[in-house]
Amino acid sequence: MSKKKANIGYWIGKQYQGKGIATECVKLVVNYAFDVLKLKEISAYVFPNNNPSIRVLEKNGFVKTRKVNEYHPLSNRYRNSLIFLIKNKIL
């Protein structure tokens, strides 16, 4: 039995930030994941100081669930992250 869960991540280049691109892309991916793939929930990890990314998630209905301290391979160290979650309300 599949858990029907997924994670989402995104990165927007500086010249494209603040134009609503990430918000619209997350909206499209979430709709596709729930409507077509029939996923039950989607999670996203974001650094606590990344306010624009937090806002993108909140605009799309994600809710902060908890804080974790995990190894981050790109920075080669442990870092705090916030985990946001959205659940499919139709299922």
PyMOL Python script that loads the backbone (N, CA, C, O; Angstrom):
from pymol import cmd

cmd.read_pdbstr("""\
ATOM      1  N   MET A   1       0.837  -1.186   0.000  1.00  0.00           N
ATOM      2  CA  MET A   1       0.000   0.000   0.000  1.00  0.00           C
ATOM      3  C   MET A   1       0.883   1.251   0.000  1.00  0.00           C
ATOM      4  O   MET A   1       1.764   1.399   0.847  1.00  0.00           O
ATOM      5  N   SER A   2       0.647   2.113  -0.924  1.00  0.00           N
ATOM      6  CA  SER A   2       1.432   3.327  -1.052  1.00  0.00           C
ATOM      7  C   SER A   2       1.002   4.358  -0.013  1.00  0.00           C
ATOM      8  O   SER A   2      -0.182   4.494   0.296  1.00  0.00           O
ATOM      9  N   LYS A   3       1.970   5.069   0.510  1.00  0.00           N
ATOM     10  CA  LYS A   3       1.670   6.113   1.492  1.00  0.00           C
ATOM     11  C   LYS A   3       1.111   7.362   0.825  1.00  0.00           C
ATOM     12  O   LYS A   3       0.456   8.177   1.476  1.00  0.00           O
ATOM     13  N   LYS A   4       1.365   7.513  -0.463  1.00  0.00           N
ATOM     14  CA  LYS A   4       0.834   8.638  -1.233  1.00  0.00           C
ATOM     15  C   LYS A   4       1.230   9.991  -0.653  1.00  0.00           C
ATOM     16  O   LYS A   4       0.405  10.895  -0.527  1.00  0.00           O
ATOM     17  N   LYS A   5       2.511  10.110  -0.302  1.00  0.00           N
ATOM     18  CA  LYS A   5       3.056  11.351   0.227  1.00  0.00           C
ATOM     19  C   LYS A   5       4.215  11.792  -0.651  1.00  0.00           C
ATOM     20  O   LYS A   5       4.846  10.977  -1.324  1.00  0.00           O
ATOM     21  N   ALA A   6       4.487  13.091  -0.637  1.00  0.00           N
ATOM     22  CA  ALA A   6       5.603  13.617  -1.420  1.00  0.00           C
ATOM     23  C   ALA A   6       6.173  14.860  -0.738  1.00  0.00           C
ATOM     24  O   ALA A   6       5.534  15.470   0.119  1.00  0.00           O
ATOM     25  N   ASN A   7       7.377  15.213  -1.137  1.00  0.00           N
ATOM     26  CA  ASN A   7       8.011  16.464  -0.718  1.00  0.00           C
ATOM     27  C   ASN A   7       8.087  17.387  -1.921  1.00  0.00           C
ATOM     28  O   ASN A   7       8.163  16.931  -3.061  1.00  0.00           O
ATOM     29  N   ILE A   8       8.065  18.673  -1.663  1.00  0.00           N
ATOM     30  CA  ILE A   8       8.211  19.653  -2.735  1.00  0.00           C
ATOM     31  C   ILE A   8       9.360  20.591  -2.387  1.00  0.00           C
ATOM     32  O   ILE A   8       9.569  20.927  -1.221  1.00  0.00           O
ATOM     33  N   GLY A   9      10.089  21.001  -3.390  1.00  0.00           N
ATOM     34  CA  GLY A   9      11.162  21.963  -3.225  1.00  0.00           C
ATOM     35  C   GLY A   9      11.253  22.824  -4.472  1.00  0.00           C
ATOM     36  O   GLY A   9      10.816  22.419  -5.549  1.00  0.00           O
ATOM     37  N   TYR A  10      11.815  23.998  -4.325  1.00  0.00           N
ATOM     38  CA  TYR A  10      11.909  24.922  -5.456  1.00  0.00           C
ATOM     39  C   TYR A  10      13.027  25.918  -5.204  1.00  0.00           C
ATOM     40  O   TYR A  10      13.433  26.143  -4.064  1.00  0.00           O
ATOM     41  N   TRP A  11      13.507  26.499  -6.265  1.00  0.00           N
ATOM     42  CA  TRP A  11      14.514  27.544  -6.199  1.00  0.00           C
ATOM     43  C   TRP A  11      14.249  28.501  -7.345  1.00  0.00           C
ATOM     44  O   TRP A  11      14.048  28.073  -8.481  1.00  0.00           O
ATOM     45  N   ILE A  12      14.248  29.790  -7.056  1.00  0.00           N
ATOM     46  CA  ILE A  12      13.993  30.818  -8.059  1.00  0.00           C
ATOM     47  C   ILE A  12      15.212  31.744  -8.118  1.00  0.00           C
ATOM     48  O   ILE A  12      15.671  32.242  -7.090  1.00  0.00           O
ATOM     49  N   GLY A  13      15.723  31.967  -9.307  1.00  0.00           N
ATOM     50  CA  GLY A  13      16.857  32.873  -9.491  1.00  0.00           C
ATOM     51  C   GLY A  13      16.522  34.288  -9.048  1.00  0.00           C
ATOM     52  O   GLY A  13      15.368  34.712  -9.120  1.00  0.00           O
ATOM     53  N   LYS A  14      17.528  35.015  -8.592  1.00  0.00           N
ATOM     54  CA  LYS A  14      17.332  36.373  -8.041  1.00  0.00           C
ATOM     55  C   LYS A  14      16.525  37.278  -8.973  1.00  0.00           C
ATOM     56  O   LYS A  14      15.644  38.011  -8.524  1.00  0.00           O
ATOM     57  N   GLN A  15      16.824  37.225 -10.250  1.00  0.00           N
ATOM     58  CA  GLN A  15      16.164  38.131 -11.191  1.00  0.00           C
ATOM     59  C   GLN A  15      14.672  37.819 -11.357  1.00  0.00           C
ATOM     60  O   GLN A  15      13.930  38.641 -11.893  1.00  0.00           O
ATOM     61  N   TYR A  16      14.223  36.641 -10.903  1.00  0.00           N
ATOM     62  CA  TYR A  16      12.822  36.250 -11.040  1.00  0.00           C
ATOM     63  C   TYR A  16      12.066  36.269  -9.714  1.00  0.00           C
ATOM     64  O   TYR A  16      10.859  36.028  -9.685  1.00  0.00           O
ATOM     65  N   GLN A  17      12.763  36.551  -8.624  1.00  0.00           N
ATOM     66  CA  GLN A  17      12.122  36.553  -7.312  1.00  0.00           C
ATOM     67  C   GLN A  17      11.186  37.745  -7.165  1.00  0.00           C
ATOM     68  O   GLN A  17      11.406  38.804  -7.753  1.00  0.00           O
ATOM     69  N   GLY A  18      10.129  37.548  -6.363  1.00  0.00           N
ATOM     70  CA  GLY A  18       9.188  38.627  -6.087  1.00  0.00           C
ATOM     71  C   GLY A  18       8.162  38.865  -7.183  1.00  0.00           C
ATOM     72  O   GLY A  18       7.454  39.871  -7.160  1.00  0.00           O
ATOM     73  N   LYS A  19       8.075  37.956  -8.135  1.00  0.00           N
ATOM     74  CA  LYS A  19       7.148  38.105  -9.254  1.00  0.00           C
ATOM     75  C   LYS A  19       5.964  37.134  -9.181  1.00  0.00           C
ATOM     76  O   LYS A  19       5.132  37.096 -10.088  1.00  0.00           O
ATOM     77  N   GLY A  20       5.892  36.349  -8.098  1.00  0.00           N
ATOM     78  CA  GLY A  20       4.793  35.405  -7.945  1.00  0.00           C
ATOM     79  C   GLY A  20       4.992  34.078  -8.663  1.00  0.00           C
ATOM     80  O   GLY A  20       4.086  33.246  -8.696  1.00  0.00           O
ATOM     81  N   ILE A  21       6.166  33.879  -9.234  1.00  0.00           N
ATOM     82  CA  ILE A  21       6.425  32.664 -10.001  1.00  0.00           C
ATOM     83  C   ILE A  21       6.398  31.430  -9.109  1.00  0.00           C
ATOM     84  O   ILE A  21       5.744  30.442  -9.444  1.00  0.00           O
ATOM     85  N   ALA A  22       7.096  31.472  -7.983  1.00  0.00           N
ATOM     86  CA  ALA A  22       7.130  30.316  -7.079  1.00  0.00           C
ATOM     87  C   ALA A  22       5.738  30.007  -6.540  1.00  0.00           C
ATOM     88  O   ALA A  22       5.343  28.844  -6.465  1.00  0.00           O
ATOM     89  N   THR A  23       4.998  31.041  -6.166  1.00  0.00           N
ATOM     90  CA  THR A  23       3.643  30.835  -5.640  1.00  0.00           C
ATOM     91  C   THR A  23       2.768  30.128  -6.666  1.00  0.00           C
ATOM     92  O   THR A  23       2.052  29.185  -6.329  1.00  0.00           O
ATOM     93  N   GLU A  24       2.822  30.571  -7.894  1.00  0.00           N
ATOM     94  CA  GLU A  24       1.993  29.959  -8.948  1.00  0.00           C
ATOM     95  C   GLU A  24       2.459  28.545  -9.262  1.00  0.00           C
ATOM     96  O   GLU A  24       1.630  27.658  -9.462  1.00  0.00           O
ATOM     97  N   CYS A  25       3.766  28.318  -9.309  1.00  0.00           N
ATOM     98  CA  CYS A  25       4.287  26.977  -9.596  1.00  0.00           C
ATOM     99  C   CYS A  25       3.908  25.986  -8.500  1.00  0.00           C
ATOM    100  O   CYS A  25       3.503  24.861  -8.793  1.00  0.00           O
ATOM    101  N   VAL A  26       4.037  26.395  -7.244  1.00  0.00           N
ATOM    102  CA  VAL A  26       3.651  25.508  -6.138  1.00  0.00           C
ATOM    103  C   VAL A  26       2.160  25.200  -6.221  1.00  0.00           C
ATOM    104  O   VAL A  26       1.748  24.062  -5.997  1.00  0.00           O
ATOM    105  N   LYS A  27       1.357  26.194  -6.538  1.00  0.00           N
ATOM    106  CA  LYS A  27      -0.088  25.985  -6.691  1.00  0.00           C
ATOM    107  C   LYS A  27      -0.374  24.923  -7.759  1.00  0.00           C
ATOM    108  O   LYS A  27      -1.180  24.018  -7.544  1.00  0.00           O
ATOM    109  N   LEU A  28       0.284  25.042  -8.892  1.00  0.00           N
ATOM    110  CA  LEU A  28       0.062  24.091  -9.987  1.00  0.00           C
ATOM    111  C   LEU A  28       0.504  22.679  -9.607  1.00  0.00           C
ATOM    112  O   LEU A  28      -0.192  21.706  -9.897  1.00  0.00           O
ATOM    113  N   VAL A  29       1.656  22.573  -8.962  1.00  0.00           N
ATOM    114  CA  VAL A  29       2.174  21.259  -8.562  1.00  0.00           C
ATOM    115  C   VAL A  29       1.271  20.620  -7.513  1.00  0.00           C
ATOM    116  O   VAL A  29       0.981  19.427  -7.591  1.00  0.00           O
ATOM    117  N   VAL A  30       0.826  21.397  -6.540  1.00  0.00           N
ATOM    118  CA  VAL A  30      -0.069  20.867  -5.500  1.00  0.00           C
ATOM    119  C   VAL A  30      -1.379  20.399  -6.115  1.00  0.00           C
ATOM    120  O   VAL A  30      -1.863  19.314  -5.792  1.00  0.00           O
ATOM    121  N   ASN A  31      -1.955  21.203  -6.994  1.00  0.00           N
ATOM    122  CA  ASN A  31      -3.209  20.790  -7.653  1.00  0.00           C
ATOM    123  C   ASN A  31      -3.024  19.502  -8.439  1.00  0.00           C
ATOM    124  O   ASN A  31      -3.866  18.607  -8.365  1.00  0.00           O
ATOM    125  N   TYR A  32      -1.949  19.398  -9.179  1.00  0.00           N
ATOM    126  CA  TYR A  32      -1.672  18.190  -9.951  1.00  0.00           C
ATOM    127  C   TYR A  32      -1.471  16.991  -9.022  1.00  0.00           C
ATOM    128  O   TYR A  32      -2.000  15.908  -9.272  1.00  0.00           O
ATOM    129  N   ALA A  33      -0.711  17.193  -7.962  1.00  0.00           N
ATOM    130  CA  ALA A  33      -0.425  16.098  -7.025  1.00  0.00           C
ATOM    131  C   ALA A  33      -1.703  15.567  -6.379  1.00  0.00           C
ATOM    132  O   ALA A  33      -1.849  14.358  -6.202  1.00  0.00           O
ATOM    133  N   PHE A  34      -2.609  16.443  -6.031  1.00  0.00           N
ATOM    134  CA  PHE A  34      -3.848  16.020  -5.382  1.00  0.00           C
ATOM    135  C   PHE A  34      -4.892  15.539  -6.390  1.00  0.00           C
ATOM    136  O   PHE A  34      -5.517  14.499  -6.179  1.00  0.00           O
ATOM    137  N   ASP A  35      -5.088  16.279  -7.477  1.00  0.00           N
ATOM    138  CA  ASP A  35      -6.151  15.953  -8.428  1.00  0.00           C
ATOM    139  C   ASP A  35      -5.813  14.782  -9.346  1.00  0.00           C
ATOM    140  O   ASP A  35      -6.673  13.946  -9.623  1.00  0.00           O
ATOM    141  N   VAL A  36      -4.587  14.716  -9.813  1.00  0.00           N
ATOM    142  CA  VAL A  36      -4.200  13.689 -10.783  1.00  0.00           C
ATOM    143  C   VAL A  36      -3.506  12.503 -10.110  1.00  0.00           C
ATOM    144  O   VAL A  36      -3.867  11.350 -10.346  1.00  0.00           O
ATOM    145  N   LEU A  37      -2.514  12.795  -9.275  1.00  0.00           N
ATOM    146  CA  LEU A  37      -1.758  11.720  -8.631  1.00  0.00           C
ATOM    147  C   LEU A  37      -2.458  11.152  -7.399  1.00  0.00           C
ATOM    148  O   LEU A  37      -2.089  10.088  -6.902  1.00  0.00           O
ATOM    149  N   LYS A  38      -3.470  11.869  -6.910  1.00  0.00           N
ATOM    150  CA  LYS A  38      -4.252  11.447  -5.738  1.00  0.00           C
ATOM    151  C   LYS A  38      -3.379  11.280  -4.490  1.00  0.00           C
ATOM    152  O   LYS A  38      -3.601  10.373  -3.688  1.00  0.00           O
ATOM    153  N   LEU A  39      -2.388  12.161  -4.331  1.00  0.00           N
ATOM    154  CA  LEU A  39      -1.555  12.117  -3.137  1.00  0.00           C
ATOM    155  C   LEU A  39      -2.368  12.539  -1.919  1.00  0.00           C
ATOM    156  O   LEU A  39      -3.350  13.273  -2.041  1.00  0.00           O
ATOM    157  N   LYS A  40      -1.954  12.073  -0.751  1.00  0.00           N
ATOM    158  CA  LYS A  40      -2.641  12.415   0.495  1.00  0.00           C
ATOM    159  C   LYS A  40      -2.056  13.657   1.147  1.00  0.00           C
ATOM    160  O   LYS A  40      -2.783  14.444   1.753  1.00  0.00           O
ATOM    161  N   GLU A  41      -0.728  13.838   1.025  1.00  0.00           N
ATOM    162  CA  GLU A  41      -0.111  15.013   1.631  1.00  0.00           C
ATOM    163  C   GLU A  41       1.216  15.342   0.967  1.00  0.00           C
ATOM    164  O   GLU A  41       1.863  14.490   0.357  1.00  0.00           O
ATOM    165  N   ILE A  42       1.602  16.611   1.105  1.00  0.00           N
ATOM    166  CA  ILE A  42       2.860  17.111   0.556  1.00  0.00           C
ATOM    167  C   ILE A  42       3.548  17.903   1.664  1.00  0.00           C
ATOM    168  O   ILE A  42       2.918  18.704   2.355  1.00  0.00           O
ATOM    169  N   SER A  43       4.835  17.671   1.820  1.00  0.00           N
ATOM    170  CA  SER A  43       5.600  18.413   2.816  1.00  0.00           C
ATOM    171  C   SER A  43       6.677  19.238   2.135  1.00  0.00           C
ATOM    172  O   SER A  43       7.065  18.968   0.998  1.00  0.00           O
ATOM    173  N   ALA A  44       7.152  20.249   2.852  1.00  0.00           N
ATOM    174  CA  ALA A  44       8.216  21.112   2.357  1.00  0.00           C
ATOM    175  C   ALA A  44       9.103  21.510   3.524  1.00  0.00           C
ATOM    176  O   ALA A  44       8.612  21.823   4.609  1.00  0.00           O
ATOM    177  N   TYR A  45      10.402  21.496   3.301  1.00  0.00           N
ATOM    178  CA  TYR A  45      11.377  21.935   4.298  1.00  0.00           C
ATOM    179  C   TYR A  45      11.864  23.323   3.897  1.00  0.00           C
ATOM    180  O   TYR A  45      12.150  23.567   2.725  1.00  0.00           O
ATOM    181  N   VAL A  46      11.959  24.226   4.858  1.00  0.00           N
ATOM    182  CA  VAL A  46      12.423  25.581   4.578  1.00  0.00           C
ATOM    183  C   VAL A  46      13.239  26.074   5.770  1.00  0.00           C
ATOM    184  O   VAL A  46      12.926  25.769   6.921  1.00  0.00           O
ATOM    185  N   PHE A  47      14.294  26.840   5.477  1.00  0.00           N
ATOM    186  CA  PHE A  47      15.088  27.411   6.556  1.00  0.00           C
ATOM    187  C   PHE A  47      14.273  28.499   7.254  1.00  0.00           C
ATOM    188  O   PHE A  47      13.552  29.242   6.587  1.00  0.00           O
ATOM    189  N   PRO A  48      14.370  28.609   8.560  1.00  0.00           N
ATOM    190  CA  PRO A  48      13.551  29.562   9.323  1.00  0.00           C
ATOM    191  C   PRO A  48      13.703  31.020   8.891  1.00  0.00           C
ATOM    192  O   PRO A  48      12.772  31.806   9.066  1.00  0.00           O
ATOM    193  N   ASN A  49      14.839  31.394   8.340  1.00  0.00           N
ATOM    194  CA  ASN A  49      15.047  32.783   7.927  1.00  0.00           C
ATOM    195  C   ASN A  49      14.632  33.047   6.478  1.00  0.00           C
ATOM    196  O   ASN A  49      14.812  34.160   5.983  1.00  0.00           O
ATOM    197  N   ASN A  50      14.085  32.052   5.800  1.00  0.00           N
ATOM    198  CA  ASN A  50      13.690  32.213   4.398  1.00  0.00           C
ATOM    199  C   ASN A  50      12.219  32.646   4.334  1.00  0.00           C
ATOM    200  O   ASN A  50      11.343  31.877   3.936  1.00  0.00           O
ATOM    201  N   ASN A  51      11.977  33.889   4.735  1.00  0.00           N
ATOM    202  CA  ASN A  51      10.606  34.404   4.792  1.00  0.00           C
ATOM    203  C   ASN A  51       9.861  34.384   3.458  1.00  0.00           C
ATOM    204  O   ASN A  51       8.670  34.071   3.448  1.00  0.00           O
ATOM    205  N   PRO A  52      10.504  34.703   2.333  1.00  0.00           N
ATOM    206  CA  PRO A  52       9.767  34.626   1.058  1.00  0.00           C
ATOM    207  C   PRO A  52       9.273  33.209   0.753  1.00  0.00           C
ATOM    208  O   PRO A  52       8.154  33.038   0.269  1.00  0.00           O
ATOM    209  N   SER A  53      10.089  32.205   1.027  1.00  0.00           N
ATOM    210  CA  SER A  53       9.680  30.826   0.764  1.00  0.00           C
ATOM    211  C   SER A  53       8.574  30.391   1.729  1.00  0.00           C
ATOM    212  O   SER A  53       7.647  29.682   1.340  1.00  0.00           O
ATOM    213  N   ILE A  54       8.679  30.817   2.972  1.00  0.00           N
ATOM    214  CA  ILE A  54       7.615  30.520   3.942  1.00  0.00           C
ATOM    215  C   ILE A  54       6.302  31.121   3.466  1.00  0.00           C
ATOM    216  O   ILE A  54       5.251  30.487   3.566  1.00  0.00           O
ATOM    217  N   ARG A  55       6.359  32.331   2.953  1.00  0.00           N
ATOM    218  CA  ARG A  55       5.148  33.003   2.455  1.00  0.00           C
ATOM    219  C   ARG A  55       4.556  32.250   1.259  1.00  0.00           C
ATOM    220  O   ARG A  55       3.336  32.122   1.156  1.00  0.00           O
ATOM    221  N   VAL A  56       5.397  31.759   0.366  1.00  0.00           N
ATOM    222  CA  VAL A  56       4.919  30.969  -0.784  1.00  0.00           C
ATOM    223  C   VAL A  56       4.114  29.769  -0.291  1.00  0.00           C
ATOM    224  O   VAL A  56       3.027  29.488  -0.795  1.00  0.00           O
ATOM    225  N   LEU A  57       4.659  29.069   0.695  1.00  0.00           N
ATOM    226  CA  LEU A  57       3.972  27.893   1.224  1.00  0.00           C
ATOM    227  C   LEU A  57       2.665  28.272   1.901  1.00  0.00           C
ATOM    228  O   LEU A  57       1.641  27.624   1.684  1.00  0.00           O
ATOM    229  N   GLU A  58       2.693  29.310   2.713  1.00  0.00           N
ATOM    230  CA  GLU A  58       1.476  29.730   3.415  1.00  0.00           C
ATOM    231  C   GLU A  58       0.382  30.174   2.442  1.00  0.00           C
ATOM    232  O   GLU A  58      -0.792  29.870   2.654  1.00  0.00           O
ATOM    233  N   LYS A  59       0.754  30.884   1.387  1.00  0.00           N
ATOM    234  CA  LYS A  59      -0.223  31.307   0.380  1.00  0.00           C
ATOM    235  C   LYS A  59      -0.898  30.109  -0.283  1.00  0.00           C
ATOM    236  O   LYS A  59      -2.031  30.208  -0.755  1.00  0.00           O
ATOM    237  N   ASN A  60      -0.195  28.980  -0.315  1.00  0.00           N
ATOM    238  CA  ASN A  60      -0.724  27.781  -0.953  1.00  0.00           C
ATOM    239  C   ASN A  60      -1.354  26.801   0.035  1.00  0.00           C
ATOM    240  O   ASN A  60      -1.637  25.658  -0.326  1.00  0.00           O
ATOM    241  N   GLY A  61      -1.574  27.230   1.263  1.00  0.00           N
ATOM    242  CA  GLY A  61      -2.291  26.410   2.225  1.00  0.00           C
ATOM    243  C   GLY A  61      -1.444  25.493   3.076  1.00  0.00           C
ATOM    244  O   GLY A  61      -1.988  24.691   3.836  1.00  0.00           O
ATOM    245  N   PHE A  62      -0.123  25.583   2.975  1.00  0.00           N
ATOM    246  CA  PHE A  62       0.755  24.772   3.811  1.00  0.00           C
ATOM    247  C   PHE A  62       0.748  25.341   5.227  1.00  0.00           C
ATOM    248  O   PHE A  62       0.624  26.550   5.426  1.00  0.00           O
ATOM    249  N   VAL A  63       0.882  24.446   6.204  1.00  0.00           N
ATOM    250  CA  VAL A  63       0.894  24.832   7.613  1.00  0.00           C
ATOM    251  C   VAL A  63       2.185  24.332   8.248  1.00  0.00           C
ATOM    252  O   VAL A  63       2.604  23.198   8.015  1.00  0.00           O
ATOM    253  N   LYS A  64       2.815  25.190   9.055  1.00  0.00           N
ATOM    254  CA  LYS A  64       4.041  24.784   9.745  1.00  0.00           C
ATOM    255  C   LYS A  64       3.695  23.714  10.772  1.00  0.00           C
ATOM    256  O   LYS A  64       2.790  23.898  11.587  1.00  0.00           O
ATOM    257  N   THR A  65       4.418  22.591  10.731  1.00  0.00           N
ATOM    258  CA  THR A  65       4.127  21.489  11.647  1.00  0.00           C
ATOM    259  C   THR A  65       5.180  21.313  12.723  1.00  0.00           C
ATOM    260  O   THR A  65       4.853  20.988  13.865  1.00  0.00           O
ATOM    261  N   ARG A  66       6.447  21.527  12.370  1.00  0.00           N
ATOM    262  CA  ARG A  66       7.491  21.350  13.379  1.00  0.00           C
ATOM    263  C   ARG A  66       8.828  21.882  12.876  1.00  0.00           C
ATOM    264  O   ARG A  66       8.991  22.224  11.705  1.00  0.00           O
ATOM    265  N   LYS A  67       9.781  21.937  13.813  1.00  0.00           N
ATOM    266  CA  LYS A  67      11.147  22.360  13.517  1.00  0.00           C
ATOM    267  C   LYS A  67      12.052  21.149  13.705  1.00  0.00           C
ATOM    268  O   LYS A  67      11.877  20.378  14.649  1.00  0.00           O
ATOM    269  N   VAL A  68      13.016  20.982  12.809  1.00  0.00           N
ATOM    270  CA  VAL A  68      13.969  19.875  12.904  1.00  0.00           C
ATOM    271  C   VAL A  68      15.381  20.404  12.723  1.00  0.00           C
ATOM    272  O   VAL A  68      15.588  21.460  12.125  1.00  0.00           O
ATOM    273  N   ASN A  69      16.342  19.667  13.240  1.00  0.00           N
ATOM    274  CA  ASN A  69      17.754  19.975  13.039  1.00  0.00           C
ATOM    275  C   ASN A  69      18.352  18.769  12.336  1.00  0.00           C
ATOM    276  O   ASN A  69      18.544  17.716  12.945  1.00  0.00           O
ATOM    277  N   GLU A  70      18.645  18.929  11.046  1.00  0.00           N
ATOM    278  CA  GLU A  70      19.123  17.813  10.230  1.00  0.00           C
ATOM    279  C   GLU A  70      20.363  18.226   9.442  1.00  0.00           C
ATOM    280  O   GLU A  70      20.646  19.407   9.242  1.00  0.00           O
ATOM    281  N   TYR A  71      21.084  17.201   9.006  1.00  0.00           N
ATOM    282  CA  TYR A  71      22.275  17.441   8.188  1.00  0.00           C
ATOM    283  C   TYR A  71      21.853  17.968   6.831  1.00  0.00           C
ATOM    284  O   TYR A  71      20.963  17.412   6.188  1.00  0.00           O
ATOM    285  N   HIS A  72      22.494  19.040   6.398  1.00  0.00           N
ATOM    286  CA  HIS A  72      22.208  19.661   5.114  1.00  0.00           C
ATOM    287  C   HIS A  72      23.431  19.507   4.229  1.00  0.00           C
ATOM    288  O   HIS A  72      24.436  20.184   4.447  1.00  0.00           O
ATOM    289  N   PRO A  73      23.368  18.625   3.229  1.00  0.00           N
ATOM    290  CA  PRO A  73      24.556  18.317   2.430  1.00  0.00           C
ATOM    291  C   PRO A  73      25.154  19.499   1.654  1.00  0.00           C
ATOM    292  O   PRO A  73      26.366  19.540   1.443  1.00  0.00           O
ATOM    293  N   LEU A  74      24.334  20.446   1.234  1.00  0.00           N
ATOM    294  CA  LEU A  74      24.872  21.577   0.469  1.00  0.00           C
ATOM    295  C   LEU A  74      25.748  22.480   1.324  1.00  0.00           C
ATOM    296  O   LEU A  74      26.727  23.042   0.833  1.00  0.00           O
ATOM    297  N   SER A  75      25.405  22.624   2.594  1.00  0.00           N
ATOM    298  CA  SER A  75      26.227  23.458   3.476  1.00  0.00           C
ATOM    299  C   SER A  75      27.185  22.618   4.321  1.00  0.00           C
ATOM    300  O   SER A  75      28.002  23.162   5.065  1.00  0.00           O
ATOM    301  N   ASN A  76      27.085  21.301   4.205  1.00  0.00           N
ATOM    302  CA  ASN A  76      27.974  20.357   4.889  1.00  0.00           C
ATOM    303  C   ASN A  76      27.939  20.539   6.416  1.00  0.00           C
ATOM    304  O   ASN A  76      28.967  20.456   7.087  1.00  0.00           O
ATOM    305  N   ARG A  77      26.735  20.787   6.944  1.00  0.00           N
ATOM    306  CA  ARG A  77      26.575  20.937   8.393  1.00  0.00           C
ATOM    307  C   ARG A  77      25.114  20.709   8.772  1.00  0.00           C
ATOM    308  O   ARG A  77      24.233  20.624   7.916  1.00  0.00           O
ATOM    309  N   TYR A  78      24.891  20.614  10.062  1.00  0.00           N
ATOM    310  CA  TYR A  78      23.519  20.510  10.561  1.00  0.00           C
ATOM    311  C   TYR A  78      22.887  21.898  10.581  1.00  0.00           C
ATOM    312  O   TYR A  78      23.527  22.887  10.939  1.00  0.00           O
ATOM    313  N   ARG A  79      21.606  21.946  10.186  1.00  0.00           N
ATOM    314  CA  ARG A  79      20.878  23.217  10.159  1.00  0.00           C
ATOM    315  C   ARG A  79      19.446  22.992  10.606  1.00  0.00           C
ATOM    316  O   ARG A  79      18.881  21.915  10.416  1.00  0.00           O
ATOM    317  N   ASN A  80      18.871  24.018  11.199  1.00  0.00           N
ATOM    318  CA  ASN A  80      17.458  23.968  11.531  1.00  0.00           C
ATOM    319  C   ASN A  80      16.627  24.178  10.278  1.00  0.00           C
ATOM    320  O   ASN A  80      16.981  24.977   9.411  1.00  0.00           O
ATOM    321  N   SER A  81      15.529  23.461  10.193  1.00  0.00           N
ATOM    322  CA  SER A  81      14.552  23.638   9.123  1.00  0.00           C
ATOM    323  C   SER A  81      13.163  23.600   9.732  1.00  0.00           C
ATOM    324  O   SER A  81      12.938  22.985  10.775  1.00  0.00           O
ATOM    325  N   LEU A  82      12.245  24.261   9.067  1.00  0.00           N
ATOM    326  CA  LEU A  82      10.840  24.171   9.423  1.00  0.00           C
ATOM    327  C   LEU A  82      10.181  23.231   8.428  1.00  0.00           C
ATOM    328  O   LEU A  82      10.482  23.272   7.235  1.00  0.00           O
ATOM    329  N   ILE A  83       9.289  22.391   8.912  1.00  0.00           N
ATOM    330  CA  ILE A  83       8.557  21.496   8.025  1.00  0.00           C
ATOM    331  C   ILE A  83       7.125  22.016   7.898  1.00  0.00           C
ATOM    332  O   ILE A  83       6.416  22.201   8.888  1.00  0.00           O
ATOM    333  N   PHE A  84       6.727  22.243   6.650  1.00  0.00           N
ATOM    334  CA  PHE A  84       5.371  22.665   6.343  1.00  0.00           C
ATOM    335  C   PHE A  84       4.648  21.501   5.678  1.00  0.00           C
ATOM    336  O   PHE A  84       5.274  20.679   5.010  1.00  0.00           O
ATOM    337  N   LEU A  85       3.341  21.429   5.858  1.00  0.00           N
ATOM    338  CA  LEU A  85       2.555  20.291   5.363  1.00  0.00           C
ATOM    339  C   LEU A  85       1.221  20.786   4.831  1.00  0.00           C
ATOM    340  O   LEU A  85       0.623  21.715   5.373  1.00  0.00           O
ATOM    341  N   ILE A  86       0.772  20.155   3.770  1.00  0.00           N
ATOM    342  CA  ILE A  86      -0.583  20.364   3.264  1.00  0.00           C
ATOM    343  C   ILE A  86      -1.183  18.997   3.002  1.00  0.00           C
ATOM    344  O   ILE A  86      -0.528  18.115   2.447  1.00  0.00           O
ATOM    345  N   LYS A  87      -2.435  18.826   3.406  1.00  0.00           N
ATOM    346  CA  LYS A  87      -3.129  17.550   3.207  1.00  0.00           C
ATOM    347  C   LYS A  87      -4.239  17.724   2.196  1.00  0.00           C
ATOM    348  O   LYS A  87      -4.864  18.780   2.098  1.00  0.00           O
ATOM    349  N   ASN A  88      -4.468  16.657   1.444  1.00  0.00           N
ATOM    350  CA  ASN A  88      -5.534  16.635   0.465  1.00  0.00           C
ATOM    351  C   ASN A  88      -6.866  16.566   1.200  1.00  0.00           C
ATOM    352  O   ASN A  88      -7.143  15.586   1.892  1.00  0.00           O
ATOM    353  N   LYS A  89      -7.680  17.583   1.058  1.00  0.00           N
ATOM    354  CA  LYS A  89      -8.968  17.644   1.775  1.00  0.00           C
ATOM    355  C   LYS A  89     -10.038  16.791   1.121  1.00  0.00           C
ATOM    356  O   LYS A  89     -11.061  16.506   1.743  1.00  0.00           O
ATOM    357  N   ILE A  90      -9.825  16.382  -0.106  1.00  0.00           N
ATOM    358  CA  ILE A  90     -10.828  15.604  -0.831  1.00  0.00           C
ATOM    359  C   ILE A  90     -10.799  14.137  -0.415  1.00  0.00           C
ATOM    360  O   ILE A  90     -11.837  13.475  -0.410  1.00  0.00           O
ATOM    361  N   LEU A  91      -9.620  13.624  -0.068  1.00  0.00           N
ATOM    362  CA  LEU A  91      -9.503  12.210   0.266  1.00  0.00           C
ATOM    363  C   LEU A  91      -9.919  11.938   1.689  1.00  0.00           C
ATOM    364  O   LEU A  91      -9.881  10.791   2.135  1.00  0.00           O
TER     365      LEU A  91
END
""", "prot")
cmd.dss("prot")
cmd.show_as("cartoon", "prot")
cmd.util.cbc("prot")
cmd.orient("prot")
